[in-house]
Structures are given as C-alpha cells and as structure tokens.
C-alpha cells in the first residue's frame, strides 16, 4: 500500500514542485537580465547625454531574445527635469536627442506576453491582469555630462 501511495501521490507532487521551482528560477534569471540591460542603457545616457539609434537597436535586440517587446508601447523613453528631488515636466524622449547636465532620463519596459511562471501559477493567463506577471524593468538617471 505504501508503494502505491508514494507512486500515485508523492512523486507527482514532487515533480510539480520541481517544475514550479525551475519556472521561478527561469523567471528570476530573465528578470535580472532585463533589469541589467535597462540599467546599462540608463548608465550610457547618464554618461553621454543621448541614446543613439544604434545603441537602442542593440538594446532592443537583446531584450527581445527574452520576451516580446516589439510594439511601440513596450519600451517607453521619457525625459524630464529634477526639481526638489522629484522628476517634473515629463515628456517623450526623441531618439538621438541630446540631454543637458542635470536633466532626467527614464526608461521603462514591459513585455507583451505573460511569463511562463505566471501561467503555471495562474493555470494559464488570468482574466484579472493584476494577477499576471510580466517581464518589466525601470531605470532613471540624472545626466552627468555637460552638452551646452
């Protein structure tokens, strides 16, 4: 009886837990990679004062290997000004635009597709979007180079 109990109940539960652990690890690894890439772009802009088409193309190609960030709303580039420690006067950043020392640059990415871990956790894609996990990352920086 014990062997039947183990083979019918315990082994499938262990397999499910292992599969879930692998999915969590995979999600975490991809999320960290995306955050590193977003931080790298923000650091480049911080030092140079601009994001070139070439740098944006390389960044986009790297993150699209992880998940689908292809539509225009998946990658958001914003510029602004610092005032009393807050970023104000937010507007869209145009590719190649030169930012001056002290201005702010924000990059935000969010994948179009739900992560595999979220699909396992929810038993598919949840109709309640607040329960779905997407790949996303955000970075902001203050421009350090003088371009005046």
C-alpha positions in Angstrom: 0.0 0.0 0.0 2.8 2.4 0.8 4.4 1.9 -2.6 1.1 2.7 -4.3 0.7 5.8 -2.1 4.2 7.0 -3.0 3.8 6.4 -6.7 0.4 7.9 -7.1 0.5 10.9 -4.7 4.0 11.8 -3.6 6.0 11.5 -6.8 3.6 13.7 -8.9 3.7 16.4 -6.1 7.5 16.4 -6.0 7.6 16.6 -9.8 5.1 19.5 -9.7 7.2 21.3 -7.1 10.4 20.8 -9.1 8.8 22.1 -12.3 7.5 25.2 -10.3 11.0 25.8 -8.9 12.5 25.7 -12.3 9.9 28.1 -13.6 10.6 30.5 -10.7 14.3 30.3 -11.3 13.9 30.9 -15.0 11.6 34.0 -14.4 14.1 35.4 -11.9 17.1 34.9 -14.2 15.3 36.6 -17.1 14.0 39.4 -14.9 17.5 40.2 -13.6 19.0 40.1 -17.1 16.4 42.6 -18.3 17.0 44.9 -15.3 20.7 44.8 -16.0 20.1 45.8 -19.7 17.8 48.7 -18.7 20.4 49.9 -16.1 23.1 49.7 -18.8 21.1 51.9 -21.2 20.4 54.4 -18.4 24.1 54.5 -17.5 25.1 55.1 -21.1 22.6 58.0 -21.3 23.9 59.3 -18.0 27.4 59.5 -19.3 26.8 60.6 -22.9 23.6 62.6 -22.6 21.9 60.7 -25.5 20.6 57.4 -26.7 21.6 56.7 -30.3 19.7 54.6 -32.8 22.5 52.0 -32.8 22.5 51.6 -29.0 18.7 51.4 -29.0 18.8 48.8 -31.7 21.3 46.7 -29.8 19.3 47.0 -26.6 16.1 46.1 -28.3 17.6 43.0 -29.9 19.0 41.8 -26.6 15.7 42.1 -24.7 13.6 40.7 -27.5 15.5 37.4 -27.0 13.9 37.1 -23.6 10.3 38.2 -24.3 8.3 40.2 -26.9 8.9 43.9 -26.5 8.3 44.7 -30.2 5.3 47.1 -30.2 5.8 50.8 -29.5 4.3 50.7 -26.0 6.6 48.1 -24.6 9.6 50.4 -24.4 9.0 53.8 -23.0 11.6 56.6 -23.1 10.9 59.7 -21.1 12.9 62.9 -20.3 12.3 65.4 -17.6 13.8 67.9 -15.1 14.7 67.4 -11.4 13.0 69.8 -9.0 13.4 69.4 -5.3 14.4 65.7 -5.7 11.4 64.9 -8.0 11.3 64.5 -11.7 8.9 67.0 -13.2 8.0 68.3 -16.7 7.9 64.8 -18.2 7.8 64.4 -21.9 8.7 61.8 -24.6 12.3 61.4 -25.4 13.2 61.5 -29.1 15.9 59.1 -30.3 19.3 60.8 -30.6 18.1 63.9 -28.7 20.9 65.4 -26.6 20.1 66.0 -22.9 21.9 68.6 -20.8 23.6 68.2 -17.4 21.0 67.8 -14.6 18.1 66.6 -16.8 16.5 63.3 -16.1 16.1 60.3 -18.3 13.7 57.4 -17.6 13.4 54.1 -19.4 10.6 51.6 -18.7 10.0 48.3 -20.4 7.1 45.8 -20.1 6.7 42.6 -22.1 3.6 42.0 -24.2 3.4 38.4 -23.1 2.8 36.9 -19.6 5.7 35.0 -18.1 5.7 31.2 -18.0 5.9 31.3 -14.2 2.7 33.3 -14.2 1.0 30.9 -16.5 1.9 28.0 -14.2 0.8 29.9 -11.1 -2.5 31.0 -12.5 -3.2 27.9 -14.6 -3.0 30.0 -17.7 -3.4 33.7 -18.4 -5.6 35.2 -15.7 -8.5 37.4 -16.9 -7.6 39.6 -13.9 -4.5 41.3 -15.3 -3.3 42.2 -11.8 -2.5 38.5 -11.2 -0.4 38.2 -14.3 3.4 38.6 -14.1 5.1 40.4 -17.0 8.8 41.0 -17.6 9.3 44.6 -16.7 12.1 46.9 -15.6 12.6 50.6 -15.0 15.6 52.8 -14.6 16.1 56.6 -14.2 19.2 58.7 -14.2 20.4 62.2 -13.9 22.6 63.4 -16.8 26.2 64.0 -15.7 27.8 65.3 -19.0 27.6 68.9 -20.0 26.3 69.3 -23.6 25.9 73.1 -23.7 
